[in-house]
Structure formats: C-alpha cells, structure tokens
Amino acid sequence: MHSTLIVGRIQPQGQAEVAELFSAFDQTDMPHRMGTRRRELFCYRGLYFHLQDFDDEQGGQRILQARTDPRFIQISNDLKAYIEAYDPATWRSPTDAMATRFYHWEPLG
C-alpha cells in the first residue's frame, strides 16, 4: 500500500461541506479508477490534511490520468470554496502540497 498526505488550509466550519463533497465523490467509481483504498480527512487549527491510501505506488499516476474526468474537475472546483493551498505562491497542483514521508514502520509478517 502507498499513502499520500496533502496539506492545505481549510475555511472555518468547512469540514461538513468538504466531507459531504468527498462522500458523494467516493460513492462513484472514481476511487476505484484511481486505485484509492482509503481516504481520511483531518483538520487542526485551520490546517487541512487529506490522507489517501492506494493499492500501490501507481496511485499518483492514476490521479493524473483521472484529472480530466468531469467528476474530478467538479470536486476540485467545489473544494476551492473551503480549501486553499498551504502556500499559494508555490501551488500548481496537489503534488505541490504533498507532505514528504521521512519515517515509516509496520510490523513484519
């Protein structure tokens, strides 16, 4: 399994709306198309964390391919009302907002 963590800023009181947008999106075939196994959303003091687990390391490539799907475009546009880039000066795509993993552990066997 491969995970990504996107960091952004969330509007105060925006959690319910963002959760609703992803709930509708995740009921389509889009998660399967992108290889998404699990999605979790967190917030802390105005920060937004979007943890996404994929079947394999190809998840990022599948997301790039899915970016032209009207449903992907729609949720991206809808989220703009609630989520903004952590650093707008450097943001061009979600990959510019991905945290870098610097430690990983899992049990053997």
C-alpha positions in Angstrom: 0.0 0.0 0.0 1.1 3.6 -0.8 -0.1 6.7 1.1 -0.1 10.4 0.3 -0.8 13.3 2.6 -1.9 16.6 1.1 -1.7 19.6 3.4 -3.8 22.8 2.9 -5.8 25.3 4.8 -9.5 24.8 5.5 -12.1 27.5 6.0 -13.6 27.6 9.5 -16.7 25.5 9.7 -15.9 23.9 6.3 -15.4 20.3 7.5 -19.0 19.2 7.0 -19.2 20.5 3.4 -15.9 19.0 2.5 -16.9 15.7 4.0 -20.1 15.8 2.0 -18.3 16.5 -1.2 -16.0 13.6 -0.7 -18.8 11.3 0.4 -20.6 11.9 -2.9 -17.4 11.6 -4.9 -16.4 8.3 -3.1 -19.7 6.7 -4.0 -18.8 6.9 -7.7 -16.3 4.6 -9.5 -13.6 7.3 -9.2 -11.8 5.9 -6.1 -11.6 2.5 -7.8 -10.4 4.2 -11.0 -7.6 6.0 -9.1 -6.7 2.9 -7.0 -7.8 4.6 -3.8 -8.2 2.1 -0.9 -9.0 4.6 1.8 -9.4 8.3 2.3 -9.2 10.2 5.6 -9.6 13.9 6.2 -8.3 15.8 9.2 -8.1 19.4 10.4 -6.1 21.0 13.1 -6.1 24.8 13.8 -7.1 25.8 10.3 -4.9 23.2 8.6 -6.4 20.5 6.3 -4.8 17.0 6.0 -6.0 14.7 3.2 -4.6 11.2 3.7 -5.2 8.8 0.8 -4.1 5.2 0.6 -3.6 3.4 -2.7 -3.3 -0.2 -3.7 0.3 0.5 -5.0 2.7 3.2 -6.0 0.8 3.9 -9.2 -1.9 5.9 -7.4 -0.3 9.2 -8.2 -0.1 8.3 -11.9 -3.8 7.2 -11.9 -4.8 10.5 -10.3 -3.0 12.4 -13.1 -5.0 10.3 -15.6 -8.3 10.9 -13.8 -7.8 14.7 -13.6 -9.6 15.2 -16.9 -12.7 13.4 -15.7 -15.6 15.8 -15.3 -16.2 14.5 -11.7 -12.6 15.1 -10.7 -12.8 18.6 -12.2 -16.1 19.3 -10.4 -14.9 18.2 -6.9 -11.7 20.2 -7.4 -13.7 23.3 -8.2 -16.2 22.7 -5.4 -13.4 22.3 -2.8 -12.0 25.7 -3.7 -14.7 27.3 -1.6 -13.4 25.6 1.5 -9.8 24.5 0.9 -6.9 26.7 -0.1 -3.2 25.9 -0.8 -0.9 25.9 2.2 1.5 28.1 0.2 -0.4 29.7 -2.7 2.8 31.2 -4.1 4.2 27.7 -4.9 1.0 25.7 -5.5 0.4 24.5 -9.1 -1.2 21.1 -8.4 -1.9 18.8 -5.4 1.6 17.3 -5.7 2.9 20.8 -4.6 1.0 20.3 -1.3 2.1 16.7 -0.5 3.9 16.1 2.7 7.2 14.2 2.5 7.4 11.0 4.4 10.5 10.8 6.5 9.8 7.7 8.6 7.8 4.5 8.1 7.2 1.5 10.3 5.0 -1.6 10.0 5.1 -4.9 11.8 6.7 -7.9 10.0 4.6 -10.8 8.9 
